[in-house]
């Protein structure tokens, strides 16, 4: 049985290196290769469930939409898809943010083909969380440190591409307000509100008010 994987990576050399590694493996199919998070979400949009990649290897530092934001949004829309971070970074903040966003594993980019294969099998067959040794040590340190801190509910930040005005409107949508009421409160036209809502849908890759409200609750964007 072949595993279906994908890659999101902005560096063309790294993309080619990844594909060369996958070619060495006899049980991997590449669903797509995307250059940034926005492209990744566009590739996933409308893809039949049977064609969805089981594991997407995700770079962190990318233009337009970084890896952490992409994982956070994609996990809300496609909960069956797993994400394994592929990066050159092993700093504490990025590991913590990646784990919070829903990443199933965290590998350094220099890992050979066999490690990529083991990571996919680990995630899909055993529900594991594959990590490069250096990352695993950092993760253990983070877990030890966080156990000594207050365990309050952690809110995820809104994606950076959501503007202040769109955040206002999104917050009111989550509260159950319709476009007419939002327009009245903000003293703008209903048409302007609807344009902002359309932009929100496009940026979050959703198609309905129900989807955007569900995502906001899952990500705890406006939890007090």
C-alpha positions as CSV (number, residue, x, y, z in Angstrom):
1,X,0.0,0.0,0.0
2,X,1.3,3.4,-1.0
3,X,1.3,6.4,1.3
4,X,0.2,9.8,-0.1
5,X,2.3,12.7,1.0
6,X,2.8,16.3,0.0
7,X,5.3,19.1,0.6
8,X,5.0,22.8,1.3
9,X,8.4,24.5,1.0
10,X,9.3,27.9,-0.6
11,X,13.0,27.0,-1.5
12,X,13.2,25.3,-4.9
13,X,16.5,23.5,-4.0
14,X,14.9,22.0,-0.9
15,X,11.8,21.0,-2.9
16,X,14.0,19.1,-5.4
17,X,16.0,17.5,-2.6
18,X,12.8,16.3,-1.0
19,X,11.4,14.8,-4.2
20,X,14.7,13.0,-4.9
21,X,14.5,11.4,-1.4
22,X,10.9,10.3,-2.0
23,X,11.9,8.7,-5.3
24,X,14.2,6.4,-3.4
25,X,11.2,5.1,-1.5
26,X,9.0,2.6,-3.2
27,X,5.8,3.3,-1.2
28,X,5.3,7.0,-1.4
29,X,3.1,9.1,-3.8
30,X,3.4,12.8,-3.9
31,X,0.0,14.5,-4.1
32,X,1.4,18.0,-4.7
33,X,4.2,20.4,-3.9
34,X,3.3,23.9,-2.8
35,X,5.6,26.9,-2.5
36,X,3.8,28.5,0.5
37,X,0.9,27.9,2.9
38,X,-1.6,29.7,0.7
39,X,-0.8,27.4,-2.2
40,X,-1.0,24.4,0.1
41,X,-4.6,25.4,1.1
42,X,-5.5,26.0,-2.5
43,X,-4.3,22.5,-3.5
44,X,-6.4,21.0,-0.7
45,X,-9.5,22.9,-1.5
46,X,-12.0,20.7,-3.2
47,X,-9.7,17.7,-3.3
48,X,-11.7,14.4,-2.9
49,X,-11.1,12.8,0.4
50,X,-9.5,9.7,-1.2
51,X,-7.0,11.9,-2.9
52,X,-6.0,14.0,0.2
53,X,-2.4,13.6,1.3
54,X,-2.1,11.6,4.5
55,X,0.9,13.5,5.6
56,X,2.1,16.9,4.5
57,X,5.7,17.9,5.2
58,X,5.6,21.6,6.1
59,X,8.3,24.2,6.1
60,X,7.9,27.0,8.7
61,X,9.4,30.2,7.3
62,X,7.6,31.0,4.1
63,X,6.2,34.1,2.4
64,X,2.4,34.8,2.2
65,X,1.5,32.3,4.9
66,X,4.0,30.6,7.2
67,X,3.9,26.9,8.2
68,X,2.4,27.4,11.7
69,X,-0.6,29.4,10.4
70,X,-1.1,26.9,7.5
71,X,-1.1,23.9,9.9
72,X,-3.5,25.7,12.2
73,X,-6.0,26.5,9.5
74,X,-5.6,23.2,7.6
75,X,-6.2,21.1,10.7
76,X,-9.5,22.8,11.2
77,X,-10.6,22.2,7.6
78,X,-9.0,18.7,7.1
79,X,-8.6,17.0,10.5
80,X,-7.6,13.7,8.9
81,X,-4.5,15.2,7.4
82,X,-1.3,15.0,9.4
83,X,1.5,17.5,9.3
84,X,5.2,16.9,9.9
85,X,7.4,20.0,10.2
86,X,10.5,20.0,8.1
87,X,12.8,22.8,9.1
88,X,16.3,24.0,9.9
89,X,15.1,25.7,13.0
90,X,15.1,24.0,16.4
91,X,14.4,27.0,18.7
92,X,11.9,26.7,21.6
93,X,9.3,29.1,20.4
94,X,8.9,27.5,17.0
95,X,8.7,24.0,18.4
96,X,6.1,25.1,20.9
97,X,4.0,26.9,18.3
98,X,4.2,24.0,15.8
99,X,3.0,21.6,18.5
100,X,0.2,23.9,19.5
101,X,-0.9,24.3,15.9
102,X,-1.4,20.6,15.5
103,X,1.8,19.3,14.0
104,X,2.3,15.5,14.4
105,X,6.1,15.6,14.1
106,X,9.1,17.8,13.8
107,X,12.1,16.9,11.7
108,X,15.2,18.7,10.6
109,X,15.6,19.1,6.8
110,X,18.9,17.2,6.5
111,X,17.2,13.9,7.6
112,X,17.7,11.1,5.0
113,X,14.9,9.4,3.0
114,X,14.6,6.5,5.4
115,X,13.8,8.9,8.3
116,X,11.0,10.5,6.2
117,X,9.6,7.1,5.5
118,X,9.7,6.1,9.2
119,X,8.1,9.3,10.2
120,X,5.1,8.7,7.8
121,X,4.7,5.1,9.1
122,X,5.1,6.2,12.7
123,X,2.3,8.8,12.4
124,X,-0.1,6.8,10.3
125,X,0.3,3.3,11.7
126,X,1.2,3.9,15.3
127,X,-0.1,7.4,16.0
128,X,3.4,8.5,16.9
129,X,5.1,11.9,17.0
130,X,8.4,11.6,15.1
131,X,11.1,14.0,16.0
132,X,14.7,14.5,15.2
133,X,16.8,13.8,18.3
134,X,17.8,17.4,18.7
135,X,14.1,18.4,18.5
136,X,13.0,15.7,20.9
137,X,15.4,17.0,23.6
138,X,14.1,20.5,23.1
139,X,10.5,19.3,23.3
140,X,11.2,17.4,26.6
141,X,12.7,20.6,28.0
142,X,9.6,22.5,27.0
143,X,7.2,20.0,28.5
144,X,9.2,20.0,31.8
145,X,9.1,23.8,31.8
146,X,5.4,24.1,31.0
147,X,4.5,21.7,33.7
148,X,5.8,24.2,36.2
149,X,3.8,27.1,34.7
150,X,0.1,28.0,34.9
151,X,-2.0,25.7,32.7
152,X,-4.5,28.2,31.5
153,X,-6.3,27.7,28.2
154,X,-4.0,28.8,25.4
155,X,-5.6,31.0,22.7
156,X,-4.3,30.8,19.2
157,X,-3.5,34.1,17.4
158,X,-5.5,35.1,14.4
159,X,-3.7,34.7,11.1
160,X,-1.6,37.7,10.3
161,X,-3.4,38.4,7.0
162,X,-6.7,39.2,8.9
163,X,-6.9,43.0,9.1
164,X,-8.1,44.9,12.2
165,X,-11.4,45.6,10.5
166,X,-11.9,42.0,9.5
167,X,-11.1,40.9,13.0
168,X,-13.9,43.2,14.3
169,X,-16.4,41.8,11.8
170,X,-15.3,38.2,12.5
171,X,-15.7,38.7,16.2
172,X,-19.2,39.9,15.7
173,X,-20.0,37.1,13.3
174,X,-18.9,34.6,16.0
175,X,-21.3,36.4,18.4
176,X,-24.1,35.7,16.0
177,X,-24.6,39.1,14.4
178,X,-25.8,39.4,10.8
179,X,-24.3,41.7,8.2
180,X,-27.1,44.4,8.7
181,X,-26.4,44.6,12.5
182,X,-22.7,44.7,12.0
183,X,-23.0,47.5,9.5
184,X,-25.2,49.5,11.9
185,X,-22.7,49.1,14.8
186,X,-19.7,49.9,12.7
187,X,-21.5,52.7,10.8
188,X,-20.6,51.3,7.4
189,X,-22.7,49.9,4.5
190,X,-24.0,46.4,4.4
191,X,-22.3,45.9,1.1
192,X,-18.9,46.9,2.7
193,X,-19.5,44.4,5.5
194,X,-20.3,41.6,3.0
195,X,-17.1,42.5,1.1
196,X,-15.1,42.1,4.3
197,X,-16.9,38.8,5.0
198,X,-16.0,37.5,1.5
199,X,-12.3,38.5,2.2
200,X,-12.4,36.6,5.5
201,X,-13.8,33.5,3.8
202,X,-11.1,33.6,1.1
203,X,-8.2,34.2,3.6
204,X,-9.4,31.4,5.9
205,X,-10.3,29.1,3.0
206,X,-13.9,28.5,4.2
207,X,-17.2,28.8,2.4
208,X,-19.8,29.5,5.0
209,X,-20.5,31.4,8.2
210,X,-20.9,28.0,10.0
211,X,-17.4,27.0,9.0
212,X,-15.8,30.3,10.0
213,X,-17.6,30.2,13.4
214,X,-16.5,26.6,14.0
215,X,-12.9,27.5,13.1
216,X,-12.9,30.4,15.5
217,X,-14.2,28.3,18.4
218,X,-11.7,25.5,17.6
219,X,-8.8,27.9,17.6
220,X,-10.2,29.8,20.6
221,X,-9.5,33.1,18.8
222,X,-12.0,35.1,20.9
223,X,-12.2,33.1,24.1
224,X,-11.9,35.3,27.2
